[in-house]
Amino acid sequence: MNRNTGPRPRFLRSWSVWTAGFLAFPVAGLAGTAVVGRIDTPVAALLGGAVTGVVIGAGQAVVSSRRLDLSRWIPATGIGMSLGLLLGAATVGYRTSLADLALMGALTGLVLGAAQAVALPQRTHSRWIWAATLPVLWTLGWTATTLGGIAVDQQFTVFGAYGAVTFSALSGLLLHRLLPPGADTDSAREVPCRPGRHRTWPRSDRAV
């Protein structure tokens, strides 16, 4: 008997947990600000981005339903966020208008997306899509935060709760498309038995 709960309940569960991980973003922003203060110099962007990225990476790995390897995802996110924020903030001259933050977000996401794409598991479908989409999602994050009335003039390391929810919800859809939860387990269970050969099932399965 197959006890699989079905693709839709599994998707809703994993997507909801991933989206709830938006809480890591304000925590990461507070951690980055506590270390470097405002992002108004290259050093502040580099260090603040690294701290923020490590916290975000840890949060995402925890809520990924075991799809992301902590030892790969956390360093990749820390490095990508550090270099991405340095590039983005310096390019816009550390300004905080909507247009400036949108561009900063795109550049940050460009570097971060490439770093995270490398850290995705080998079974990931078309990992380049993650790298190509993250600049758009990071831009949407900063846009949602700015339009939501958050005091972005304080030069935070990452967007606030409005942007975090937007980013997490959309990136959760993308992650499920590229890396469905339990894909390896499902494919192993769906291999049919050949006639005349004995099939050993995992202990969690029962023959009817």
Residue, then its C-alpha position, 0 to 999 in steps of 0.5 A: m500500500n502506498r501511503n503517499t499523501g499525494p502531490r498537492p498536500r505535499f506541495l502545500r505543506s512544503w510551500s507553507v513551511w518555506t513561506a513561513g521562513f520569511l521570518a528569517f529576513p527581519v532577524a537577518g536584517l537586525a543582525g546585519t544592522a547590529v554588526v555594521g549599522r547603515i549600509d553606506t560604505p563598501v565595508a558595511a555592505l560587504l560585512g553586513g551582507a555576509v552576516t545577513g546572508v548567513v542568517i537567511g541561508a540558515g533559515q531557508a535551509v531549515v524550512s526547505s523540507r530537507r531539500l537544501d544542504l546546510s553545509r553548502w547553502i549557508p556559505a553560498t548565501g553568505i558569500g552571494m549576499s555579501l558580494g551582491l550587496l556590495l555590488g548593488a549598493a555601490t552601483v546606486g551610490y547607497r541611495t534609497s529611492l524606489a528606483d535605486l533599491a530596485l536596481m540594487g535588488a536586481l544586482t544583489g539577486l544576480v550574484l546571490g542567485a548564481a551562488q545559490a544555484v551552485a549550492l542546489p542539489q545535483r538532482t535539481h531541474s534546470r538550476w539556472i532558472w533559480a539564478a535567472t529568477l532571483p534578481v527579479l524576486w529580490t527586486l520585488g522584495w525591495t519594491a514591496t518593502t518601499l511601497g509598504g512605507i518601511a523606512v528604507d532610508q535607514q539603509f538596511t541590509v535586506f528588505g523588510a517583512y512585506g518584501a520577505v513575504t513576497f519573496s518567500a511565497l514566490s521563491g517557494l513556488l519556484l523551489h518546488r518546481l525545480l526541486p520537489p520534496g521527496a523526489d528521490t524517494d518517490s522515484a525509488r518507490e515507483v520502480p515496478c518489480r520484474p516478474g520472477r524477482h524478489r523486491t525488498w521494500p523499505r520498512s515503511d511500506r506494506a504489501v497488501 
